Amino acid sequence: MGKIKKFFSKSSWESSDFGGFSQLLWDLPEMKMPYGFSITAADKSQYISAYSEKKLLAVFINAVNKYGYQDTFLEACKSEKVENFYGYGIYRSSIIYTFNKESVKACLKGIIKNEKELASLFTNYSNLISNSTITYKVSLKDGEDSESYLSIDKSVNDFLKSEINSVQQQTRSNIWGDYKSSSGCYEDLKKSTTFRVMSEHHNEHHYDANEVKNSEKLLNLLDISFDQDETKITNLRTGKIDIPKIAEAIAGNHLINFRKELHDRTKPFSVCILNDESGSMDYSNYRDIQHSITKMLYLTFSQVMDPKDIYIYGHTGGNIPEIHVYNDKYNQIFEKAYARQNRVNFLENYDGPVIDSIYDKIRSYTDKNILFIVISDGQPAGYRYGGSSDRDDLKRIVEKCKRDGFVACGIGFNYTGVQELYKYNTVVTEMSKAPEAISMLINNVVKSEFQ
């Protein structure tokens, strides 16, 4: 299979408190797997618990099935009959199928190539998976003929394939490690979350002088360039001739060619802005500040990217979350619809299920990297929703999204708690200082994640 190169994010989520591959295994839904499968780890340098080891095997076998590598997985599989002593002179016969390590490596290579979300997980544990002994055990009944199991023929292959195919994610009611709120209603909240496209306002939209000024200031402070840099690769045997080196050819130097390569200074990305429309935002001037900051951000980013790549949402809700669409790929209405925010009832903020729902929505539109900016003045809170467990759930959701290039950052209004929720964050205390604070935040994300 060759050595698998490991790729790690610049933000180092792999070793963070709420990221890391160990936590990722726990957060993945429970897997239903036949009892007969087992794994004996050979690589003890990557020690994980017996539970995580078993779950990793289940996730791997599920991927074997998902990408159609069952035949490869079964290649060179060996069988043997063993006698198990149960005490009091009782023995039971079993057939042990041992899967070939080279076949496992071949499957692993294909899975890493095809799998997007969990490629880094399989890459990290590639040595543990490929060097371990993976087996399947069939316990024979008294008097049952072992010969029909020992011969690796079509019937045995079909039997093992059916066992491989039966490895699957359990139903929601049986999941332990999925994202759940402290009240146990997270999934209900996410399922009930609604999107509402805001109607266009009849009045003509205007940016005031300060919004235009702050936008120009922010634009000048941003270190973003989608232009390509050109690199000249010299001393090549083929390519364009490097004119100054022609004379060296007479002396026997044949490496006189060159080529030019283009590479992006900044990887392409889209922007998503999420407004907190909770009650606390309405009881202060934060509502007006948020309104101006969002207009400033839209005016700035619309000068460097297509408006269809700018997503702007607001979220509130009484008993269930409600997401307001002010701009997205198919509703480019920001300058006509955002004034409608003044008529929104500012109620609760169901951050976790809202961000998860927006992630799903945007990923149905594009697979681009996303700079996700959350503007808020507080922590998750709603009907039967809130508390430390729901804050932890929000952090895990943010980490999950970041693994897919959906990088969240928080802007807090006189609220330092935003630092506990988002790795990338800034606190705005007054509007006049917003461009400097927000530009530092955005530049940090772009430099760390999109270059």
C-alpha positions in Angstrom: 0.0 0.0 0.0 2.9 2.3 0.6 3.3 4.8 3.4 0.2 7.0 3.9 1.0 10.6 4.3 -0.8 12.2 7.2 -2.4 15.6 6.8 -3.3 17.7 9.8 -5.2 21.0 10.0 -3.4 24.2 10.8 -5.7 24.8 13.7 -4.6 21.5 15.3 -8.2 20.4 16.1 -6.8 16.9 16.2 -5.3 17.5 19.6 -7.8 20.0 21.0 -10.1 19.3 23.9 -13.2 19.0 21.8 -11.6 17.6 18.7 -9.1 14.9 18.4 -9.5 11.5 16.9 -10.4 9.9 20.2 -13.2 12.3 20.7 -14.3 11.9 17.1 -14.7 8.2 17.6 -16.9 8.8 20.7 -19.0 11.4 18.8 -19.7 9.1 15.8 -23.0 7.3 16.0 -23.0 3.8 17.5 -22.5 1.1 15.0 -24.4 -2.2 14.8 -21.8 -5.0 14.2 -22.1 -8.8 14.5 -20.5 -10.2 17.6 -18.1 -12.4 15.7 -15.9 -9.6 14.5 -12.9 -8.7 16.6 -9.6 -6.8 16.3 -6.3 -7.5 18.1 -4.2 -4.4 17.9 -0.5 -4.8 17.0 0.4 -1.1 17.2 0.3 -0.3 20.9 1.9 3.2 20.2 -1.6 4.4 19.4 -3.4 3.0 22.4 -7.1 3.5 22.5 -9.7 1.9 24.7 -11.2 -1.5 23.9 -14.5 0.2 23.2 -12.9 2.7 20.7 -10.9 -0.1 19.1 -14.1 -2.1 18.4 -15.9 1.0 17.2 -13.0 1.9 14.9 -13.2 -1.6 13.4 -17.0 -1.2 12.8 -16.5 2.2 11.1 -13.8 0.7 8.9 -15.9 -2.4 7.9 -18.9 -0.1 7.3 -16.7 1.9 4.9 -15.6 -1.4 3.2 -19.2 -2.0 2.5 -20.0 1.6 1.5 -17.3 1.8 -1.1 -17.7 -1.7 -2.4 -14.5 -3.3 -1.2 -16.0 -6.5 0.1 -14.3 -8.8 -2.4 -10.9 -7.1 -1.8 -11.4 -7.4 2.0 -12.1 -11.2 1.6 -9.1 -11.9 -0.6 -6.6 -14.5 0.8 -8.9 -14.9 3.9 -7.8 -18.0 5.9 -9.9 -20.2 8.1 -9.0 -22.6 11.0 -10.9 -24.7 13.4 -10.2 -24.2 17.1 -11.4 -25.9 20.3 -12.5 -23.7 23.1 -12.5 -25.0 26.7 -15.4 -23.9 28.8 -14.6 -25.8 31.9 -16.0 -29.1 33.4 -14.6 -31.0 30.5 -16.8 -29.0 28.0 -15.3 -28.0 24.6 -16.9 -26.1 21.8 -15.6 -25.9 18.3 -15.3 -22.6 16.4 -14.2 -21.5 13.0 -11.9 -18.5 13.0 -11.6 -16.5 9.7 -8.5 -14.3 9.7 -8.5 -11.5 7.1 -5.3 -10.9 5.1 -3.4 -7.8 6.2 -2.4 -6.8 2.7 -6.1 -7.0 1.7 -7.0 -4.8 4.6 -4.3 -2.3 3.5 -5.7 -2.2 0.0 -9.2 -1.5 1.3 -7.8 1.2 3.6 -6.0 2.9 0.8 -9.2 3.0 -1.3 -11.3 4.3 1.6 -8.9 7.1 2.4 -9.0 8.1 -1.3 -12.8 8.2 -1.5 -13.9 9.2 2.0 -14.1 12.9 2.6 -15.3 13.6 6.1 -13.5 10.7 7.9 -10.3 10.5 5.7 -8.2 12.0 8.4 -9.5 9.6 11.0 -8.6 6.5 8.8 -5.2 8.1 8.0 -4.4 8.7 11.7 -5.3 5.1 12.6 -4.0 3.5 9.4 -1.1 1.7 11.1 -3.4 0.4 13.9 -5.9 -0.9 11.4 -3.6 -2.4 8.8 -1.1 -4.0 11.2 -3.8 -5.5 13.6 -5.3 -8.9 13.3 -8.9 -8.7 12.2 -11.0 -11.9 12.6 -14.5 -13.3 12.4 -15.5 -16.1 14.7 -18.3 -18.7 14.0 -19.3 -20.8 17.0 -20.4 -24.3 15.9 -23.3 -26.1 17.5 -23.0 -29.6 18.9 -22.6 -32.0 16.0 -22.4 -29.3 13.4 -20.2 -30.1 10.4 -17.1 -27.8 10.4 -16.1 -28.7 6.8 -18.7 -26.5 5.3 -17.2 -23.6 7.1 -13.5 -24.4 6.6 -13.5 -24.3 2.9 -13.5 -20.7 1.6 -16.0 -21.3 -1.2 -18.8 -19.2 -2.7 -21.2 -20.0 0.1 -18.7 -19.0 2.8 -17.9 -15.8 0.8 -21.5 -15.0 0.6 -22.0 -15.6 4.3 -19.0 -13.3 5.2 -20.3 -10.6 2.8 -23.7 -10.7 4.4 -22.0 -10.2 7.8 -19.9 -7.3 6.4 -23.0 -5.7 4.9 -24.8 -5.9 8.2 -22.4 -3.5 9.9 -24.3 -0.2 9.9 -25.1 2.9 11.9 -27.7 2.2 14.6 -31.0 4.0 14.7 -31.2 7.4 16.5 -32.9 5.9 19.5 -29.8 3.7 20.2 -27.1 6.3 19.6 -24.9 7.1 22.6 -22.3 9.4 21.1 -24.4 11.6 18.9 -24.9 15.3 19.7 -27.6 15.5 22.4 -28.7 18.3 24.6 -28.9 18.1 28.4 -32.7 17.8 28.1 -32.4 15.0 25.5 -34.3 17.1 22.9 -31.5 18.2 20.6 -32.6 16.0 17.7 -36.2 17.2 18.1 -35.0 20.8 18.0 -32.9 20.2 14.9 -35.8 18.4 13.1 -38.2 21.1 13.9 -35.9 23.9 12.8 -37.4 26.0 10.0 -36.0 28.3 7.3 -38.0 31.4 6.3 -36.9 33.5 3.4 -37.5 37.2 4.4 -39.7 39.3 2.1 -38.2 42.3 0.3 -38.8 45.7 1.9 -40.5 48.3 -0.3 -38.1 51.1 0.8 -34.8 51.6 -1.1 -31.9 50.3 0.9 -29.1 52.7 2.1 -25.8 52.4 3.7 -25.1 55.3 6.1 -21.8 57.2 6.0 -20.2 55.3 8.9 -21.1 51.9 7.4 -19.4 52.8 4.1 -16.4 54.2 6.0 -16.0 51.2 8.2 -16.4 48.9 5.2 -13.6 50.6 3.3 -11.4 50.5 6.4 -12.1 46.7 6.9 -11.5 46.0 3.2 -8.0 47.7 3.4 -7.1 45.8 6.5 -8.1 42.3 5.2 -5.2 40.2 4.0 -7.2 38.2 1.3 -6.2 37.7 -2.3 -7.7 35.2 -4.6 -5.0 36.0 -7.3 -2.5 33.3 -8.1 1.2 33.6 -7.4 3.6 32.3 -10.1 6.6 30.2 -9.2 9.4 29.5 -11.7 10.9 25.9 -11.5 14.3 25.9 -13.1 17.0 23.3 -13.9 14.7 20.9 -15.7 15.3 18.4 -18.5 12.1 19.3 -20.3 10.0 22.4 -20.6 10.6 25.9 -21.9 14.2 26.8 -22.6 15.9 29.1 -20.0 17.7 31.5 -22.4 20.5 32.5 -20.0 21.4 28.8 -19.6 21.8 28.0 -23.3 25.5 28.5 -23.1 25.7 25.9 -20.4 24.4 23.2 -22.8 27.7 23.4 -24.7 29.5 22.5 -21.5 27.3 19.4 -21.1 24.6 20.8 -18.8 21.3 19.5 -20.2 19.2 20.9 -17.3 18.4 24.2 -19.1 14.6 24.1 -19.1 12.0 25.5 -16.8 8.3 25.7 -16.2 6.0 28.0 -14.3 3.5 26.9 -11.7 0.5 28.9 -10.4 -0.8 28.5 -6.9 -3.6 30.3 -5.0 -2.5 32.8 -2.3 -5.8 32.2 -0.6 -8.0 29.1 -1.2 -11.4 30.1 -2.5 -14.1 30.3 0.2 -17.6 31.6 0.8 -18.8 33.6 3.8 -21.8 32.9 6.1 -22.9 35.4 8.7 -25.3 34.4 11.5 -27.2 37.0 13.5 -28.2 36.3 17.1 -31.9 37.5 17.2 -32.4 36.5 20.9 -34.2 38.7 23.4 -31.0 40.0 25.0 -30.0 41.5 21.7 -33.2 43.5 21.6 -32.9 44.9 25.2 -29.8 47.0 24.4 -28.2 48.8 21.5 -26.6 45.5 20.4 -29.4 45.0 17.8 -28.4 48.2 16.0 -24.6 47.4 16.3 -25.2 43.9 14.9 -27.3 45.4 12.1 -24.4 47.8 11.1 -21.7 45.2 11.4 -23.6 42.8 9.2 -24.1 45.5 6.6 -20.4 46.4 6.8 -19.4 42.8 6.3 -21.8 42.3 3.3 -20.5 45.6 1.7 -16.9 44.5 2.2 -17.2 40.9 1.0 -19.4 41.8 -2.0 -16.4 43.7 -3.3 -14.2 40.6 -3.3 -16.6 37.8 -4.1 -19.9 37.1 -5.9 -22.9 37.9 -3.7 -24.2 34.4 -4.3 -21.3 33.2 -2.2 -22.4 35.3 0.8 -24.9 33.7 3.1 -26.7 35.8 5.8 -29.0 34.3 8.3 -30.6 35.3 11.6 -32.0 32.9 14.2 -34.6 33.2 16.9 -37.6 31.1 18.0 -40.1 30.5 20.8 -40.3 26.8 21.5 -38.5 25.8 18.3 -35.7 27.4 16.3 -36.5 29.6 13.4 -33.8 30.7 10.8 -34.4 33.8 8.7 -32.8 33.9 5.3 -31.5 37.4 4.3 -29.2 36.2 1.6 -28.1 32.9 0.0 -27.2 31.3 -3.3 -30.8 31.3 -4.6 -32.1 34.4 -2.7 -29.8 37.3 -3.3 -32.0 39.8 -1.5 -29.8 41.2 1.3 -30.1 44.9 0.3 -33.9 44.6 0.0 -34.7 42.1 2.8 -32.3 42.9 5.7 -34.5 45.9 6.8 -37.1 43.3 7.7 -35.0 42.3 10.7 -36.5 45.3 12.5 -39.9 43.5 12.5 -38.5 40.2 13.9 -39.6 39.0 17.3 -36.3 38.6 19.2 -36.8 35.5 21.5 -34.4 32.6 22.1 -31.1 31.4 20.6 -30.9 27.7 19.9 -27.3 27.9 18.6 -26.4 24.2 18.4 -29.2 22.9 16.2 -29.3 26.1 14.2 -25.6 26.0 13.3 -26.0 22.2 12.5 -29.0 23.0 10.3 -27.2 25.8 8.5 -24.2 23.6 7.9 -26.5 21.0 6.2 -28.2 23.7 4.2 -25.0 25.3 2.8 -23.4 21.9 2.2 -26.4 21.1 -0.1 -25.4 24.2 -2.1 -21.6 24.1 -2.2 -18.5 22.2 -1.1 -16.4 25.3 -0.9 -14.6 26.3 2.3 -16.8 28.5 4.5 -15.9 31.4 6.7 -18.7 31.2 9.2 -19.1 34.3 11.4 -21.5 34.2 14.4 -22.5 37.5 15.9 -23.9 37.1 19.4 -24.0 38.5 22.9 -24.6 35.3 24.9 -24.6 31.6 25.2 -27.1 28.9 24.0 -30.5 29.3 25.7 -34.0 28.3 24.8 -37.0 26.3 25.9 -35.7 23.1 27.4 -32.3 24.1 26.0 -29.2 25.5 27.5 -26.6 24.8 30.2 -23.1 23.3 30.2 -24.0 20.2 28.3 -25.5 22.2 25.5 -22.5 24.5 25.4 -20.3 21.4 25.0 -22.6 20.1 22.3 -22.2 23.4 20.5 -18.4 23.2 20.7 -18.5 19.7 19.3 -20.7 20.8 16.4 -18.3 23.6 15.6 -15.4 21.1 15.6 -17.4 18.7 13.4 -18.1 21.5 10.9 -14.4 22.6 10.9 -13.3 19.2 9.8 -15.2 19.8 6.6 -13.7 23.3 5.9 -16.7 25.0 7.6 -14.8 27.2 10.0 -16.7 29.1 12.7 -15.6 32.3 14.5 -17.5 34.4 17.0 -18.0 38.1 17.4 -19.2 39.0 20.9 -20.7 42.3 22.1 -19.1 43.1 25.4 -19.3 39.4 26.0 -16.0 37.5 26.7 -17.9 34.2 26.9 -17.6 34.0 23.1 -13.9 32.9 23.8 -15.2 29.7 25.4 -17.4 28.8 22.5 -15.2 29.5 19.5 -11.5 29.0 18.9 -11.4 32.0 16.6 -13.1 35.0 18.4 -13.1 38.7 19.1 -15.0 41.0 21.4 -16.4 44.3 20.1 -16.9 47.0 22.7 -17.7 49.9 20.4 -18.5 50.3 16.7 -15.6 52.6 16.0 -13.1 49.8 16.8 -15.0 47.1 15.0 -13.1 47.1 11.7 -9.7 46.6 13.4 -11.0 43.8 15.7 -12.9 42.0 13.0 -10.1 42.3 10.4 -7.7 40.6 12.8 -10.2 37.8 13.4 -10.8 37.2 9.7 -7.1 37.4 8.8 -6.3 34.9 11.5 -8.9 32.4 10.2 -7.8 32.8 6.6 -4.1 32.5 7.4 -4.7 29.4 9.6 -7.3 27.6 7.6 -7.5 28.8 3.9 -3.8 29.3 2.9 
